Amino acid sequence: MRHRCTYLFTSLAVVLLLVLTTTSIGADGGCTMSDWSKWQAYFTPLIPAGPNSAGNPAGRPIPTKSPSNDLLMAWVNTIHLLPEPAMTAHAEEVARGANHSTIIGHGHAKSEPSSINAWATGGVLRKDFNPGPFFEVFNDWYGETWRMIPHKWGAYAYRGADSVTIDREQIHKNESPTDGTYSLKIAGSAPFEAGVARTIKVTPNAEVKVRVMYALYDHGGVHGGNVLTYDWASLGVKVDDCDATWVNGPWHGQWLPLEQTVKAGKDGRIMIFLQVISPLPENTNAYFDNVQVWVNGQPYSGS
């Protein structure tokens, strides 16, 4: 993950903010390659504790204390500097109004048919609406509670490494919660920017499409009468040594897709990022599942 060079919290470039967000980029000609040293100070690998190590950061996150009024106001005073996905998330919550019903989140739950969209019924992904084949369904893990990492993925943080949790969650999986399958969950109640990443090898110069389902808990985010919902999810794809490109999901309360298409470079290295950004002390809970990868129109069959 050393080549992840974009500090999204301050410089995220918004591509498209749609329910199904799609972008395309090629590695040949014009891709940007940032100087990693400028971002290295922000990067913290999130490594579970093991027999001979306390992990990094040491130990596991613990429940964070409520921020002081001064610290909360310091964060609030940066709202005008937040990027477009944060503002879109905020506008969505304001438009819904106080005490609105929701599918995944606070308040009274929506019932069928209002809770059905094109991918899920309520908070549960449907097999008939998500038939696969899938590159990753998050069945294999390593680590411990609050630092449970998907097999073959690495976890990282650019902010909030000591408080963000990466875990496995059964509640929103597309099978019964008792069958041992999971979604990836990234959560925190203090400001954070964190995610997981994985590298695959594909045919050089191939067209590569990556798709993932995400769900953001609709936490309400009202403090002192002010709506403070500004968190969002992102899918990043990195081609060889180029900077990752990002599509953003600011919509809360239901399963929705993120997707982008890239052209592989001469080395055929593709790195996939699933990331969550929460600039305020919100009750952020984000879920990812059913990652799909196609290479030249065919489902990716590598490991």
C-alpha positions, 0 to 999 in steps of 0.5 A: 500500500505504499503507493497510495498517495492521495490524502482524501480528507483535504484533497479528494477530487469528486468524479460523479455523485450518482446512485451508480457512480462510474468513471474511467481512466487510462494508465497511458498518458497523463496519469498523475503520480504524487510524491509519496513522501508528502503523504507518508506522515498521514499513513498508519497501517492497521495491523491486528495484534498477534502472538509476538506483537501488539499490532499497529496501533498498539492494542485495539481501539477502545470507545473514544471519549466524548469530545470537549465543546472546544474540540467539537467547535474546532471540527465544526469550524472546518465544515466550510472546507469539506469536499463535495461528498461531505456536503452532499451527505449533509444536504441529503440528511437535511432534505429528509427532515427530522424523525424521518423513517429509514431502511438502515439507521435510526428512527422508525424502519421502513417496511416493504415495499418502501424498503426495497430497492434494486439490490436489497430488501431492507438492509439485506442484500438479495441473492436474486438481485446480486447474482455474482460472480463475485471477486470478494464476499468477505468470508475469510478474515484474520485478526481480532474484534475491532481489528478484523481484516479481510484475508488478502487485504490490508487496512490503513488509516490517514486519520483516526487510526487509534479510534476507527474499527475494522470488523466483520458484520453479519447483520447486513449480509445477504444470507441468514446471520447464523450461517457464518458469512459477513460484510466488511464494517468500518466504523468510528465515533471520532473523525477518521479516514480509513479503509482496506486495500488489495492488489491484483494482477491483470493482463497489461492494458486490459479494461478493468471494471470494479464494482462494490456494494456499500451501505452507510448507517443513517445516524441522524447526526443532529447535535444541538439542533444542527445536522452534522451528517458529513460522512461518506464511502469511496471506491478507489482504483489504482493503476500501476504507480498512478494515483488512485482514482475515486468514486464517492457514495454519500447516500445513507440508509440503504445498499447502493453500488459504486463502480469505476472502469480503468485501463490497466497499465504496462505492469498490470497491477490494480489496487482496490481501495474501500474507504470511509471518511468521517470528518466529524465525531459522528456515529459512522458505520459503513459496510461493503460487500459483493466486490466484483471485478471484470477484465476485458468483460470477463469475471476476474479469475485470479486470486 
